Amino acid sequence: FYDESITGGSRQCLETLRRSVAQYCRSDSNVKAMYIGIASGPDPHSAMRRRYDDYKASEGLNEMIAIYSSSSQDNTRSVEDDLVDFFQSHGRSINRTGGGGGRDSSGPNYYVYLAIRRWG
C-alpha cells in the first residue's frame, strides 16, 4: 500500500491524475490489470487495506496506490467516475461498473486509489 496522493479541487487535479495512471499502466510496463476505486478512513493505508476484497484478490491485484485524497466524498466520487470512464477502454481495466457506483463511505478522509497486478 502506497500513498502518492495529491489534493486539490477535483477538476484541477484530473489531468495530473490521468497522466499518473497512464504512466503506471503504459504499454511497456509490467502491469497486467488495473482497478480504480474509492476508500475512506483516517489514513490511506488503513482505508485501502479495508477495500482489498475477494474480487481484487481473485484478480491478483498486488499493489494499491492512493492517488487522490480529499475530505469531500463528492470530490472523490467525481474523480473516480472520470478516471474509470477515461480508462474503461484501456485493455487492462477490470472495473466492472462505471465510477461512483459503490456504497457510501464513512470518512473522515476519502481516497481514490489505483490497484494493479504486476507480473515478472
C-alpha positions in Angstrom: 0.0 0.0 0.0 1.5 3.3 -1.1 0.4 6.9 -0.6 1.2 9.1 -3.6 -2.0 11.1 -3.3 -2.4 14.7 -4.4 -5.0 17.0 -3.1 -7.0 19.9 -4.5 -10.2 20.6 -6.4 -11.3 17.6 -8.4 -11.4 19.4 -11.8 -7.9 21.0 -11.2 -6.3 17.6 -10.5 -7.9 15.5 -13.2 -5.2 16.0 -15.9 -2.4 15.2 -13.5 -4.2 12.1 -12.2 -4.9 10.8 -15.8 -1.2 11.2 -16.6 -0.3 9.4 -13.3 -2.5 6.4 -14.0 -1.3 6.3 -17.7 2.3 6.3 -16.5 1.7 3.3 -14.2 -0.2 1.4 -16.9 1.6 2.3 -20.1 2.0 -0.4 -22.7 5.7 -1.1 -21.9 5.1 -1.5 -18.1 4.7 -4.8 -16.3 1.1 -4.0 -15.2 -1.3 -6.7 -16.4 -4.5 -5.4 -14.7 -5.8 -2.2 -13.2 -8.7 -1.2 -11.0 -9.7 2.4 -9.8 -11.7 2.8 -6.7 -12.5 4.8 -3.6 -11.5 4.1 0.0 -12.2 6.0 3.2 -10.7 6.2 6.6 -8.3 8.1 8.9 -5.3 7.4 6.6 -4.8 6.0 3.1 -3.1 2.7 4.3 -5.9 1.6 6.6 -8.5 2.8 4.1 -7.1 0.8 1.2 -6.5 -2.3 3.4 -10.2 -2.3 4.2 -11.1 -2.2 0.5 -8.9 -5.2 -0.5 -11.7 -7.8 -1.1 -12.2 -11.2 -2.7 -12.6 -9.7 -6.1 -9.3 -7.9 -6.0 -7.6 -10.9 -4.6 -9.1 -13.2 -7.2 -7.8 -10.8 -9.9 -4.3 -11.0 -8.4 -4.1 -7.3 -7.7 -0.9 -7.0 -5.6 -0.3 -3.3 -5.3 -2.5 -0.4 -4.2 -1.6 3.3 -4.6 -3.6 6.2 -3.2 -3.5 8.8 -6.0 -6.0 11.5 -4.8 -7.2 12.5 -1.3 -10.0 14.8 -0.2 -12.2 15.5 2.8 -15.1 15.6 0.3 -16.8 12.4 -0.7 -18.3 14.2 -3.7 -14.9 15.2 -5.0 -13.5 11.7 -4.7 -16.6 10.3 -6.4 -16.2 12.8 -9.2 -12.5 11.9 -9.7 -13.2 8.2 -9.6 -16.0 8.5 -12.1 -13.9 10.5 -14.5 -10.9 8.2 -14.2 -12.9 5.0 -14.6 -14.7 6.4 -17.6 -11.4 7.6 -19.1 -9.6 4.3 -18.7 -12.6 1.9 -19.3 -11.5 1.1 -22.8 -7.9 0.5 -21.6 -7.3 -3.2 -22.1 -6.1 -3.6 -18.6 -9.0 -2.1 -16.7 -11.0 -4.6 -14.7 -13.6 -2.1 -13.2 -17.0 -3.8 -13.5 -19.1 -0.7 -13.5 -18.7 3.0 -14.1 -17.1 5.0 -11.4 -19.1 6.3 -8.4 -21.3 3.2 -8.2 -20.1 1.9 -4.9 -21.6 2.3 -1.5 -21.3 5.4 0.6 -18.2 5.7 2.6 -17.8 6.7 6.3 -14.8 9.1 6.0 -13.4 11.1 7.6 -11.0 11.2 4.6 -11.6 9.9 1.1 -9.0 8.4 -1.3 -9.1 7.4 -4.9 -6.7 4.5 -5.4 -5.2 2.6 -8.3 -4.9 -1.2 -7.7 -2.7 -3.0 -10.1 -1.4 -6.5 -10.9 2.2 -6.7 -11.9 3.9 -9.7 -13.5 7.5 -10.7 -13.6 
